[in-house]
Structure formats: C-alpha cells, structure tokens
Amino acid sequence: MPPQINAKLCDGCGACVEVCPANVLAMKNNKAAVVNPDACLECRACEVACPKGAITF
C-alpha cells in the first residue's frame, strides 16, 4: 500500500522525496505527490522523515 499524503499538512519541504529508496514520491506544485505507487516498499521512511506528519500508511 503506497503512502497517503495530506496536502493540507504538506509544506513542500521535500524530505520525504529525498529519503524514499524506491522513487515513489516526487514534488508537484510545491507539494509531495505519490508518482510511482507500485514501487512502494512500505519501509515508512517517508512517514518518519515528514516533519509535519502529512504522510500516513
């Protein structure tokens, strides 16, 4: 299951994109977005890296 991103909480810092080992996330319109959900390893690194708590599984 890929991560879910709450756009209202995302501040566009990009921390989640940087830590994702499978390139599941990318920045779109200054917000994080799931661009490759099938590649998700469910490692939860993006969830841990998000300082705003905008990512959940």
PyMOL Python script that loads the backbone (N, CA, C, O; Angstrom):
from pymol import cmd

cmd.read_pdbstr("""\
ATOM      1  N   MET A   1       0.856  -1.186   0.000  1.00  0.00           N
ATOM      2  CA  MET A   1       0.000   0.000   0.000  1.00  0.00           C
ATOM      3  C   MET A   1       0.898   1.245   0.000  1.00  0.00           C
ATOM      4  O   MET A   1       1.750   1.378   0.879  1.00  0.00           O
ATOM      5  N   PRO A   2       0.730   2.138  -0.945  1.00  0.00           N
ATOM      6  CA  PRO A   2       1.565   3.344  -1.000  1.00  0.00           C
ATOM      7  C   PRO A   2       1.153   4.353   0.073  1.00  0.00           C
ATOM      8  O   PRO A   2       0.059   4.260   0.631  1.00  0.00           O
ATOM      9  N   PRO A   3       2.020   5.302   0.356  1.00  0.00           N
ATOM     10  CA  PRO A   3       1.693   6.315   1.360  1.00  0.00           C
ATOM     11  C   PRO A   3       0.563   7.226   0.898  1.00  0.00           C
ATOM     12  O   PRO A   3       0.345   7.412  -0.299  1.00  0.00           O
ATOM     13  N   GLN A   4      -0.137   7.780   1.850  1.00  0.00           N
ATOM     14  CA  GLN A   4      -1.164   8.785   1.581  1.00  0.00           C
ATOM     15  C   GLN A   4      -0.602  10.117   2.060  1.00  0.00           C
ATOM     16  O   GLN A   4      -0.035  10.194   3.150  1.00  0.00           O
ATOM     17  N   ILE A   5      -0.751  11.153   1.264  1.00  0.00           N
ATOM     18  CA  ILE A   5      -0.213  12.467   1.617  1.00  0.00           C
ATOM     19  C   ILE A   5      -1.362  13.443   1.822  1.00  0.00           C
ATOM     20  O   ILE A   5      -2.202  13.630   0.942  1.00  0.00           O
ATOM     21  N   ASN A   6      -1.384  14.055   2.986  1.00  0.00           N
ATOM     22  CA  ASN A   6      -2.378  15.075   3.300  1.00  0.00           C
ATOM     23  C   ASN A   6      -1.831  16.406   2.778  1.00  0.00           C
ATOM     24  O   ASN A   6      -0.929  16.990   3.378  1.00  0.00           O
ATOM     25  N   ALA A   7      -2.375  16.875   1.673  1.00  0.00           N
ATOM     26  CA  ALA A   7      -1.878  18.094   1.030  1.00  0.00           C
ATOM     27  C   ALA A   7      -2.025  19.320   1.921  1.00  0.00           C
ATOM     28  O   ALA A   7      -1.258  20.274   1.791  1.00  0.00           O
ATOM     29  N   LYS A   8      -2.988  19.306   2.811  1.00  0.00           N
ATOM     30  CA  LYS A   8      -3.174  20.446   3.711  1.00  0.00           C
ATOM     31  C   LYS A   8      -2.045  20.548   4.729  1.00  0.00           C
ATOM     32  O   LYS A   8      -1.699  21.642   5.175  1.00  0.00           O
ATOM     33  N   LEU A   9      -1.472  19.403   5.094  1.00  0.00           N
ATOM     34  CA  LEU A   9      -0.376  19.401   6.061  1.00  0.00           C
ATOM     35  C   LEU A   9       0.999  19.518   5.411  1.00  0.00           C
ATOM     36  O   LEU A   9       1.940  20.004   6.037  1.00  0.00           O
ATOM     37  N   CYS A  10       1.121  19.080   4.167  1.00  0.00           N
ATOM     38  CA  CYS A  10       2.412  19.102   3.467  1.00  0.00           C
ATOM     39  C   CYS A  10       2.872  20.540   3.239  1.00  0.00           C
ATOM     40  O   CYS A  10       2.143  21.365   2.688  1.00  0.00           O
ATOM     41  N   ASP A  11       4.110  20.818   3.680  1.00  0.00           N
ATOM     42  CA  ASP A  11       4.654  22.168   3.479  1.00  0.00           C
ATOM     43  C   ASP A  11       5.648  22.225   2.316  1.00  0.00           C
ATOM     44  O   ASP A  11       6.255  23.266   2.066  1.00  0.00           O
ATOM     45  N   GLY A  12       5.812  21.102   1.606  1.00  0.00           N
ATOM     46  CA  GLY A  12       6.670  21.083   0.433  1.00  0.00           C
ATOM     47  C   GLY A  12       8.152  21.069   0.718  1.00  0.00           C
ATOM     48  O   GLY A  12       8.945  21.496  -0.121  1.00  0.00           O
ATOM     49  N   CYS A  13       8.545  20.586   1.886  1.00  0.00           N
ATOM     50  CA  CYS A  13       9.972  20.597   2.230  1.00  0.00           C
ATOM     51  C   CYS A  13      10.783  19.585   1.420  1.00  0.00           C
ATOM     52  O   CYS A  13      11.984  19.771   1.225  1.00  0.00           O
ATOM     53  N   GLY A  14      10.131  18.508   0.945  1.00  0.00           N
ATOM     54  CA  GLY A  14      10.813  17.518   0.125  1.00  0.00           C
ATOM     55  C   GLY A  14      11.584  16.456   0.888  1.00  0.00           C
ATOM     56  O   GLY A  14      12.252  15.626   0.272  1.00  0.00           O
ATOM     57  N   ALA A  15      11.510  16.460   2.203  1.00  0.00           N
ATOM     58  CA  ALA A  15      12.249  15.478   2.999  1.00  0.00           C
ATOM     59  C   ALA A  15      11.839  14.051   2.636  1.00  0.00           C
ATOM     60  O   ALA A  15      12.686  13.161   2.569  1.00  0.00           O
ATOM     61  N   CYS A  16      10.562  13.833   2.405  1.00  0.00           N
ATOM     62  CA  CYS A  16      10.067  12.500   2.069  1.00  0.00           C
ATOM     63  C   CYS A  16      10.612  12.023   0.731  1.00  0.00           C
ATOM     64  O   CYS A  16      10.963  10.854   0.572  1.00  0.00           O
ATOM     65  N   VAL A  17      10.679  12.929  -0.220  1.00  0.00           N
ATOM     66  CA  VAL A  17      11.183  12.592  -1.558  1.00  0.00           C
ATOM     67  C   VAL A  17      12.652  12.182  -1.461  1.00  0.00           C
ATOM     68  O   VAL A  17      13.078  11.234  -2.121  1.00  0.00           O
ATOM     69  N   GLU A  18      13.412  12.881  -0.654  1.00  0.00           N
ATOM     70  CA  GLU A  18      14.841  12.615  -0.503  1.00  0.00           C
ATOM     71  C   GLU A  18      15.117  11.245   0.104  1.00  0.00           C
ATOM     72  O   GLU A  18      16.076  10.583  -0.293  1.00  0.00           O
ATOM     73  N   VAL A  19      14.299  10.807   1.056  1.00  0.00           N
ATOM     74  CA  VAL A  19      14.588   9.550   1.755  1.00  0.00           C
ATOM     75  C   VAL A  19      13.982   8.318   1.101  1.00  0.00           C
ATOM     76  O   VAL A  19      14.357   7.199   1.453  1.00  0.00           O
ATOM     77  N   CYS A  20      13.069   8.484   0.173  1.00  0.00           N
ATOM     78  CA  CYS A  20      12.405   7.328  -0.440  1.00  0.00           C
ATOM     79  C   CYS A  20      13.398   6.535  -1.299  1.00  0.00           C
ATOM     80  O   CYS A  20      13.938   7.066  -2.269  1.00  0.00           O
ATOM     81  N   PRO A  21      13.641   5.262  -0.944  1.00  0.00           N
ATOM     82  CA  PRO A  21      14.612   4.475  -1.700  1.00  0.00           C
ATOM     83  C   PRO A  21      14.071   3.944  -3.030  1.00  0.00           C
ATOM     84  O   PRO A  21      14.834   3.432  -3.848  1.00  0.00           O
ATOM     85  N   ALA A  22      12.763   4.065  -3.248  1.00  0.00           N
ATOM     86  CA  ALA A  22      12.152   3.487  -4.449  1.00  0.00           C
ATOM     87  C   ALA A  22      11.579   4.525  -5.410  1.00  0.00           C
ATOM     88  O   ALA A  22      10.889   4.171  -6.366  1.00  0.00           O
ATOM     89  N   ASN A  23      11.860   5.801  -5.162  1.00  0.00           N
ATOM     90  CA  ASN A  23      11.376   6.882  -6.026  1.00  0.00           C
ATOM     91  C   ASN A  23       9.859   6.856  -6.203  1.00  0.00           C
ATOM     92  O   ASN A  23       9.344   7.053  -7.304  1.00  0.00           O
ATOM     93  N   VAL A  24       9.161   6.612  -5.107  1.00  0.00           N
ATOM     94  CA  VAL A  24       7.702   6.589  -5.124  1.00  0.00           C
ATOM     95  C   VAL A  24       7.144   8.005  -5.125  1.00  0.00           C
ATOM     96  O   VAL A  24       6.075   8.259  -5.681  1.00  0.00           O
ATOM     97  N   LEU A  25       7.866   8.919  -4.505  1.00  0.00           N
ATOM     98  CA  LEU A  25       7.399  10.286  -4.333  1.00  0.00           C
ATOM     99  C   LEU A  25       8.168  11.276  -5.192  1.00  0.00           C
ATOM    100  O   LEU A  25       9.326  11.053  -5.544  1.00  0.00           O
ATOM    101  N   ALA A  26       7.498  12.376  -5.522  1.00  0.00           N
ATOM    102  CA  ALA A  26       8.126  13.473  -6.258  1.00  0.00           C
ATOM    103  C   ALA A  26       7.412  14.760  -5.846  1.00  0.00           C
ATOM    104  O   ALA A  26       6.320  14.733  -5.277  1.00  0.00           O
ATOM    105  N   MET A  27       8.044  15.863  -6.142  1.00  0.00           N
ATOM    106  CA  MET A  27       7.426  17.160  -5.857  1.00  0.00           C
ATOM    107  C   MET A  27       6.611  17.599  -7.066  1.00  0.00           C
ATOM    108  O   MET A  27       7.101  17.597  -8.195  1.00  0.00           O
ATOM    109  N   LYS A  28       5.362  17.974  -6.813  1.00  0.00           N
ATOM    110  CA  LYS A  28       4.482  18.503  -7.864  1.00  0.00           C
ATOM    111  C   LYS A  28       3.743  19.693  -7.284  1.00  0.00           C
ATOM    112  O   LYS A  28       3.094  19.587  -6.244  1.00  0.00           O
ATOM    113  N   ASN A  29       3.844  20.819  -7.956  1.00  0.00           N
ATOM    114  CA  ASN A  29       3.192  22.047  -7.495  1.00  0.00           C
ATOM    115  C   ASN A  29       3.566  22.385  -6.056  1.00  0.00           C
ATOM    116  O   ASN A  29       2.720  22.785  -5.256  1.00  0.00           O
ATOM    117  N   ASN A  30       4.850  22.215  -5.742  1.00  0.00           N
ATOM    118  CA  ASN A  30       5.403  22.525  -4.418  1.00  0.00           C
ATOM    119  C   ASN A  30       4.819  21.677  -3.295  1.00  0.00           C
ATOM    120  O   ASN A  30       4.800  22.110  -2.142  1.00  0.00           O
ATOM    121  N   LYS A  31       4.346  20.487  -3.612  1.00  0.00           N
ATOM    122  CA  LYS A  31       3.833  19.536  -2.621  1.00  0.00           C
ATOM    123  C   LYS A  31       4.348  18.153  -2.993  1.00  0.00           C
ATOM    124  O   LYS A  31       4.643  17.886  -4.158  1.00  0.00           O
ATOM    125  N   ALA A  32       4.453  17.273  -2.000  1.00  0.00           N
ATOM    126  CA  ALA A  32       4.835  15.897  -2.273  1.00  0.00           C
ATOM    127  C   ALA A  32       3.661  15.176  -2.921  1.00  0.00           C
ATOM    128  O   ALA A  32       2.501  15.425  -2.591  1.00  0.00           O
ATOM    129  N   ALA A  33       3.980  14.282  -3.846  1.00  0.00           N
ATOM    130  CA  ALA A  33       2.947  13.514  -4.527  1.00  0.00           C
ATOM    131  C   ALA A  33       3.438  12.093  -4.761  1.00  0.00           C
ATOM    132  O   ALA A  33       4.626  11.866  -4.991  1.00  0.00           O
ATOM    133  N   VAL A  34       2.522  11.146  -4.700  1.00  0.00           N
ATOM    134  CA  VAL A  34       2.838   9.753  -4.999  1.00  0.00           C
ATOM    135  C   VAL A  34       2.801   9.604  -6.522  1.00  0.00           C
ATOM    136  O   VAL A  34       1.749   9.758  -7.142  1.00  0.00           O
ATOM    137  N   VAL A  35       3.950   9.305  -7.115  1.00  0.00           N
ATOM    138  CA  VAL A  35       4.038   9.209  -8.571  1.00  0.00           C
ATOM    139  C   VAL A  35       4.302   7.789  -9.069  1.00  0.00           C
ATOM    140  O   VAL A  35       4.117   7.501 -10.252  1.00  0.00           O
ATOM    141  N   ASN A  36       4.732   6.905  -8.173  1.00  0.00           N
ATOM    142  CA  ASN A  36       5.040   5.531  -8.559  1.00  0.00           C
ATOM    143  C   ASN A  36       4.592   4.581  -7.442  1.00  0.00           C
ATOM    144  O   ASN A  36       5.429   3.944  -6.803  1.00  0.00           O
ATOM    145  N   PRO A  37       3.283   4.483  -7.204  1.00  0.00           N
ATOM    146  CA  PRO A  37       2.779   3.724  -6.050  1.00  0.00           C
ATOM    147  C   PRO A  37       3.141   2.239  -6.065  1.00  0.00           C
ATOM    148  O   PRO A  37       3.316   1.640  -5.004  1.00  0.00           O
ATOM    149  N   ASP A  38       3.253   1.645  -7.236  1.00  0.00           N
ATOM    150  CA  ASP A  38       3.572   0.218  -7.321  1.00  0.00           C
ATOM    151  C   ASP A  38       4.987  -0.114  -6.853  1.00  0.00           C
ATOM    152  O   ASP A  38       5.282  -1.269  -6.547  1.00  0.00           O
ATOM    153  N   ALA A  39       5.848   0.872  -6.796  1.00  0.00           N
ATOM    154  CA  ALA A  39       7.232   0.650  -6.380  1.00  0.00           C
ATOM    155  C   ALA A  39       7.418   0.742  -4.863  1.00  0.00           C
ATOM    156  O   ALA A  39       8.503   0.459  -4.355  1.00  0.00           O
ATOM    157  N   CYS A  40       6.382   1.132  -4.147  1.00  0.00           N
ATOM    158  CA  CYS A  40       6.497   1.344  -2.701  1.00  0.00           C
ATOM    159  C   CYS A  40       6.908   0.074  -1.974  1.00  0.00           C
ATOM    160  O   CYS A  40       6.320  -0.989  -2.172  1.00  0.00           O
ATOM    161  N   LEU A  41       7.928   0.200  -1.129  1.00  0.00           N
ATOM    162  CA  LEU A  41       8.454  -0.912  -0.340  1.00  0.00           C
ATOM    163  C   LEU A  41       7.823  -0.963   1.053  1.00  0.00           C
ATOM    164  O   LEU A  41       8.091  -1.879   1.831  1.00  0.00           O
ATOM    165  N   GLU A  42       6.995   0.014   1.355  1.00  0.00           N
ATOM    166  CA  GLU A  42       6.360   0.152   2.673  1.00  0.00           C
ATOM    167  C   GLU A  42       7.392   0.211   3.796  1.00  0.00           C
ATOM    168  O   GLU A  42       7.174  -0.326   4.882  1.00  0.00           O
ATOM    169  N   CYS A  43       8.499   0.858   3.526  1.00  0.00           N
ATOM    170  CA  CYS A  43       9.556   0.994   4.538  1.00  0.00           C
ATOM    171  C   CYS A  43       9.230   2.092   5.548  1.00  0.00           C
ATOM    172  O   CYS A  43       9.803   2.136   6.637  1.00  0.00           O
ATOM    173  N   ARG A  44       8.319   2.963   5.181  1.00  0.00           N
ATOM    174  CA  ARG A  44       7.834   4.055   6.017  1.00  0.00           C
ATOM    175  C   ARG A  44       8.880   5.147   6.274  1.00  0.00           C
ATOM    176  O   ARG A  44       8.704   5.967   7.176  1.00  0.00           O
ATOM    177  N   ALA A  45       9.947   5.165   5.505  1.00  0.00           N
ATOM    178  CA  ALA A  45      10.975   6.197   5.683  1.00  0.00           C
ATOM    179  C   ALA A  45      10.402   7.586   5.424  1.00  0.00           C
ATOM    180  O   ALA A  45      10.771   8.548   6.097  1.00  0.00           O
ATOM    181  N   CYS A  46       9.506   7.689   4.457  1.00  0.00           N
ATOM    182  CA  CYS A  46       8.905   8.981   4.143  1.00  0.00           C
ATOM    183  C   CYS A  46       8.042   9.481   5.303  1.00  0.00           C
ATOM    184  O   CYS A  46       8.048  10.667   5.631  1.00  0.00           O
ATOM    185  N   GLU A  47       7.309   8.567   5.911  1.00  0.00           N
ATOM    186  CA  GLU A  47       6.447   8.912   7.040  1.00  0.00           C
ATOM    187  C   GLU A  47       7.273   9.433   8.213  1.00  0.00           C
ATOM    188  O   GLU A  47       6.902  10.413   8.860  1.00  0.00           O
ATOM    189  N   VAL A  48       8.388   8.771   8.477  1.00  0.00           N
ATOM    190  CA  VAL A  48       9.279   9.177   9.575  1.00  0.00           C
ATOM    191  C   VAL A  48       9.940  10.519   9.263  1.00  0.00           C
ATOM    192  O   VAL A  48      10.117  11.344  10.160  1.00  0.00           O
ATOM    193  N   ALA A  49      10.303  10.741   8.009  1.00  0.00           N
ATOM    194  CA  ALA A  49      11.025  11.954   7.624  1.00  0.00           C
ATOM    195  C   ALA A  49      10.143  13.201   7.603  1.00  0.00           C
ATOM    196  O   ALA A  49      10.653  14.315   7.722  1.00  0.00           O
ATOM    197  N   CYS A  50       8.840  13.033   7.455  1.00  0.00           N
ATOM    198  CA  CYS A  50       7.948  14.185   7.321  1.00  0.00           C
ATOM    199  C   CYS A  50       7.805  14.937   8.643  1.00  0.00           C
ATOM    200  O   CYS A  50       7.269  14.393   9.609  1.00  0.00           O
ATOM    201  N   PRO A  51       8.277  16.177   8.693  1.00  0.00           N
ATOM    202  CA  PRO A  51       8.204  16.939   9.943  1.00  0.00           C
ATOM    203  C   PRO A  51       6.790  17.416  10.285  1.00  0.00           C
ATOM    204  O   PRO A  51       6.527  17.814  11.420  1.00  0.00           O
ATOM    205  N   LYS A  52       5.891  17.377   9.317  1.00  0.00           N
ATOM    206  CA  LYS A  52       4.525  17.870   9.533  1.00  0.00           C
ATOM    207  C   LYS A  52       3.518  16.745   9.767  1.00  0.00           C
ATOM    208  O   LYS A  52       2.347  17.022  10.029  1.00  0.00           O
ATOM    209  N   GLY A  53       3.939  15.499   9.681  1.00  0.00           N
ATOM    210  CA  GLY A  53       3.019  14.389   9.866  1.00  0.00           C
ATOM    211  C   GLY A  53       1.999  14.279   8.749  1.00  0.00           C
ATOM    212  O   GLY A  53       0.869  13.843   8.972  1.00  0.00           O
ATOM    213  N   ALA A  54       2.391  14.670   7.558  1.00  0.00           N
ATOM    214  CA  ALA A  54       1.470  14.697   6.416  1.00  0.00           C
ATOM    215  C   ALA A  54       1.351  13.356   5.708  1.00  0.00           C
ATOM    216  O   ALA A  54       0.503  13.189   4.832  1.00  0.00           O
ATOM    217  N   ILE A  55       2.201  12.393   6.083  1.00  0.00           N
ATOM    218  CA  ILE A  55       2.204  11.111   5.394  1.00  0.00           C
ATOM    219  C   ILE A  55       1.757   9.996   6.331  1.00  0.00           C
ATOM    220  O   ILE A  55       2.235   9.878   7.459  1.00  0.00           O
ATOM    221  N   THR A  56       0.827   9.181   5.837  1.00  0.00           N
ATOM    222  CA  THR A  56       0.336   8.037   6.593  1.00  0.00           C
ATOM    223  C   THR A  56       0.254   6.822   5.677  1.00  0.00           C
ATOM    224  O   THR A  56       0.269   6.939   4.451  1.00  0.00           O
ATOM    225  N   PHE A  57       0.170   5.669   6.300  1.00  0.00           N
ATOM    226  CA  PHE A  57       0.020   4.409   5.562  1.00  0.00           C
ATOM    227  C   PHE A  57      -1.269   3.745   5.966  1.00  0.00           C
ATOM    228  O   PHE A  57      -1.592   2.669   5.463  1.00  0.00           O
TER     229      PHE A  57
END
""", "prot")
cmd.dss("prot")
cmd.show_as("cartoon", "prot")
cmd.util.cbc("prot")
cmd.orient("prot")
